[in-house]
Amino acid sequence: PWSDRYALADASYRHPERTNALFNTGILAGFFEREGYRFASRHELEPRLNPTLAAARSRIEAFSKERVILVYGRPSVARNAFGLILAALKLWAREYPGAAQWQIVSAGEAFAPIELGPGSTLQSLGKLSLEEYAQWLARSAVGVSLMISPHPSYPPLEMAASGIQVLSNRYANKDL
């Protein structure tokens, strides 16, 4: 969030003659360019599926999707819009007659169960091992992962690569 930390980070980018930039995607590099940042040199990496997740995916011939909604939930990280996800899930649980037939789980950060509506609870799985995460990716039919940042965010990409229908968001020049 915009703050003293934001100002210090911004100031560190304002020395193009002394900065060699390494971006984790072209999307993020494009955002910095759009914002007027310049660097002595610029290099871009593109995301690849984690080898453990890729191996798990290759072992599964056909994904057997269950009525599971997998949320990337980190309540302590503002850019992941956890409050917005909760508001949307509560509305969904109230308005969708079949909501109680779905299991709703959250991976990323541990928290107490959250009641969403009659028969619907968001259960935290906390931080998972890559093997556990791969198992949830294989089972889940729907994924929710928001990022209010130009960072590309890997969870929605990992979800999509696992055959999950993903709800994500746009931000600036990023549209996954």
C-alpha positions in Angstrom: 0.0 0.0 0.0 1.1 3.6 -0.5 3.1 4.5 2.5 6.6 5.3 3.6 7.7 1.9 2.4 6.2 2.7 -1.0 8.0 6.0 -1.2 11.3 4.4 -0.4 10.8 1.7 -3.0 9.8 4.3 -5.6 12.9 6.3 -4.8 15.1 3.3 -5.3 13.8 3.0 -8.8 14.5 6.6 -9.7 18.2 6.1 -10.5 18.3 4.6 -14.0 22.0 5.0 -14.3 22.6 2.8 -11.3 19.7 0.3 -11.6 19.8 -3.0 -13.4 16.3 -4.3 -13.4 15.3 -7.9 -13.3 11.5 -8.5 -13.7 9.7 -11.7 -13.1 7.5 -11.2 -16.1 7.1 -9.0 -19.2 3.8 -7.9 -17.6 5.5 -6.3 -14.6 8.3 -4.8 -16.9 5.6 -3.3 -19.0 4.0 -1.7 -16.0 7.2 -0.1 -14.9 7.8 1.2 -18.5 4.2 2.6 -18.6 4.9 4.4 -15.3 7.9 6.1 -16.7 10.7 4.1 -14.9 13.9 3.6 -16.9 16.9 1.4 -16.1 20.5 1.0 -17.2 19.6 -2.6 -18.2 16.4 -4.6 -18.1 15.9 -8.3 -18.1 12.6 -10.3 -18.0 11.9 -13.8 -16.8 8.7 -15.5 -17.7 6.8 -17.8 -15.2 7.0 -21.5 -15.5 5.0 -24.0 -13.6 6.8 -25.1 -10.5 8.5 -28.5 -11.3 6.7 -30.3 -8.4 3.3 -29.0 -9.6 4.2 -29.8 -13.2 5.2 -33.4 -12.2 1.9 -33.8 -10.3 -0.1 -32.5 -13.2 1.7 -34.9 -15.6 0.7 -37.9 -13.4 -3.0 -37.1 -13.7 -4.5 -38.3 -17.0 -7.8 -36.5 -16.5 -8.6 -34.1 -13.7 -11.5 -35.3 -11.6 -13.0 -32.1 -10.5 -15.1 -31.9 -7.3 -17.4 -29.2 -6.0 -14.5 -27.4 -4.4 -13.7 -23.7 -4.6 -10.0 -23.1 -3.9 -9.3 -19.5 -2.6 -5.8 -18.0 -2.5 -6.3 -16.4 0.9 -3.9 -14.2 2.8 -5.8 -11.9 5.1 -2.7 -10.1 6.3 -1.6 -9.1 2.8 -3.7 -6.2 1.6 -2.9 -6.6 -2.1 -4.6 -10.0 -2.1 -8.0 -8.4 -1.4 -9.1 -10.9 1.1 -12.0 -8.7 2.4 -13.3 -8.4 -1.2 -13.1 -12.2 -1.7 -15.1 -12.7 1.6 -17.8 -10.2 0.6 -18.2 -12.0 -2.8 -18.3 -15.4 -1.2 -20.9 -14.3 1.3 -23.1 -12.8 -1.5 -22.6 -16.0 -3.5 -23.6 -18.2 -0.5 -26.7 -16.1 0.2 -27.8 -15.9 -3.5 -26.9 -19.3 -4.9 -29.3 -22.1 -3.9 -26.6 -24.8 -4.3 -23.9 -23.1 -2.3 -24.1 -25.6 0.6 -23.1 -28.4 -1.9 -19.7 -26.9 -2.4 -16.6 -27.2 -0.2 -14.8 -23.8 0.1 -11.2 -23.9 1.1 -8.4 -21.3 1.3 -4.7 -21.9 0.9 -2.0 -19.4 1.7 -2.3 -18.3 5.3 -3.9 -19.9 8.3 -7.0 -18.4 9.9 -10.1 -19.5 11.8 -13.1 -20.9 9.8 -15.4 -18.1 8.4 -19.1 -18.6 8.1 -20.3 -17.4 4.7 -24.0 -18.3 4.9 -26.3 -21.2 5.6 -24.3 -24.4 5.2 -21.2 -22.6 3.7 -18.0 -22.1 5.6 -14.6 -21.0 4.3 -12.0 -23.4 5.8 -8.4 -22.4 5.9 -5.8 -25.0 4.8 -3.0 -22.6 5.8 0.3 -22.8 4.0 0.5 -26.1 2.1 3.4 -28.1 0.9 3.8 -28.2 -2.9 2.5 -31.8 -2.9 -0.6 -30.9 -0.8 -1.2 -27.8 -3.0 -1.0 -30.0 -6.1 -3.6 -32.4 -4.7 -6.0 -29.5 -4.1 -5.3 -28.1 -7.6 -6.2 -31.5 -9.1 -9.5 -31.7 -7.1 -10.8 -28.1 -7.3 -13.3 -27.0 -9.9 -13.2 -23.2 -9.2 -10.4 -21.0 -8.1 -10.4 -17.4 -6.7 -7.2 -15.4 -6.6 -7.1 -11.6 -6.6 -4.1 -9.3 -6.7 -4.3 -5.5 -6.5 -0.9 -5.0 -7.9 0.9 -5.2 -11.3 2.7 -8.3 -10.1 1.4 -11.2 -12.3 0.4 -13.5 -9.3 1.2 -17.1 -9.8 -1.7 -18.8 -8.0 -4.3 -18.1 -10.7 -1.8 -19.3 -13.4 -1.2 -22.5 -11.4 -4.9 -23.0 -11.0 -5.6 -22.5 -14.7 -2.8 -24.9 -15.6 -4.5 -27.5 -13.5 -7.9 -27.2 -15.3 -9.6 -24.9 -12.8 -12.0 -22.3 -13.8 -10.4 -19.2 -12.3 -11.8 -15.9 -11.1 -9.1 -13.3 -11.0 -8.9 -9.5 -11.7 -7.3 -7.0 -13.9 -4.9 -4.4 -12.7 -3.3 -1.6 -14.8 -1.8 -3.5 -17.8 -2.3 -7.0 -16.3 -5.2 -9.1 -17.5 -4.6 -12.7 -16.8 
